[in-house]
Structure formats: structure tokens, C-alpha cells
Amino acid sequence: MVQKLAAVFDLAIDYLVSDTDEDFKEARIEDKNLRGRVKLIDSLEEDDKRSLIRVIDAMLIEKKILILITEPNVAEQRL
């Protein structure tokens, strides 16, 4: 089950089962525009950040579900 969740959300299994996200805080962002936006997002109030993250998560989840629905072999290939 954990493997399937990791495949759906494109995450490492250790990220899903970790008690802390300290090991995963730093990410390399190559796109300069995106990197600038992430810095601006980081300066938002906590409530605004959480709201924005919920929107982004919803969009990403929808995309991943659509991929799984339209390409059933994708989930099997990631296991």
C-alpha cells in the first residue's frame, strides 16, 4: 500500500514514513522564475501559505489521478 501511495504522489517511501521533514526541506529549483516565486511564497503569512499549498496540492493530485486513470500501466511501472 505504501508503495502505491509513493507512486501516486511521486514521493520516496522514506518521505511518507518519516516522522520529520527536516531531511527533505531543501530542494534544488533550476527554473529562476519558479525559484523567485517560491521565495515570495515563503514570505507570505502562514495562513496564506497553507491556502496556496492546498491549491497546488489539489492541482497536482488531480494531474496524478488523471495520469493513473488514462495510463493504467504508469502505476504498475513505478512499483
C-alpha positions in Angstrom: 0.0 0.0 0.0 2.8 2.4 0.9 4.4 1.7 -2.5 1.3 2.6 -4.3 0.9 5.9 -2.4 4.5 6.7 -3.1 3.9 6.1 -6.8 0.7 8.1 -7.0 2.3 11.1 -5.3 5.7 10.6 -6.8 7.4 10.5 -3.4 10.0 8.4 -1.8 8.7 5.8 0.6 11.0 7.1 3.4 9.4 10.6 3.0 6.0 9.0 3.6 7.0 7.2 6.7 9.4 9.8 8.2 8.4 11.4 11.4 10.0 14.7 10.3 10.5 16.5 7.1 13.9 18.0 8.1 15.7 15.8 5.6 13.5 17.0 2.8 13.4 20.8 3.4 16.0 21.8 0.8 15.1 21.3 -2.8 17.1 22.4 -5.9 15.0 24.6 -8.2 16.7 25.2 -11.5 13.9 27.4 -13.0 14.8 31.0 -12.0 11.2 32.2 -12.3 9.9 29.4 -10.1 12.7 29.9 -7.6 11.7 33.5 -7.2 8.1 32.6 -6.7 9.0 30.1 -4.1 10.9 32.8 -2.2 7.9 35.1 -2.4 5.6 32.3 -1.2 7.9 31.7 1.7 7.4 35.4 2.8 3.6 35.0 2.9 1.7 34.8 6.2 1.3 31.2 7.4 -2.5 31.1 6.6 -1.8 32.3 3.1 0.9 29.8 2.6 -1.3 26.9 3.7 -4.1 28.1 1.4 -1.7 28.3 -1.6 -0.2 24.9 -0.8 -3.7 23.3 -0.6 -4.5 24.7 -4.1 -1.2 23.5 -5.5 -1.6 20.1 -3.9 -5.1 19.8 -5.3 -3.9 20.5 -8.8 -1.0 18.1 -8.5 -3.2 15.3 -7.1 -5.7 15.9 -9.9 -3.0 15.6 -12.5 -1.6 12.4 -11.0 -5.0 10.8 -10.8 -5.7 11.7 -14.4 -2.4 10.1 -15.4 -3.3 7.0 -13.5 -6.8 6.8 -15.0 -5.7 7.4 -18.6 -2.5 5.4 -18.4 -3.1 2.4 -16.1 0.4 1.0 -16.7 2.1 4.0 -15.1 1.3 2.9 -11.6 2.5 -0.6 -12.3 5.7 0.7 -13.8 6.6 2.7 -10.6 6.2 -0.3 -8.3 
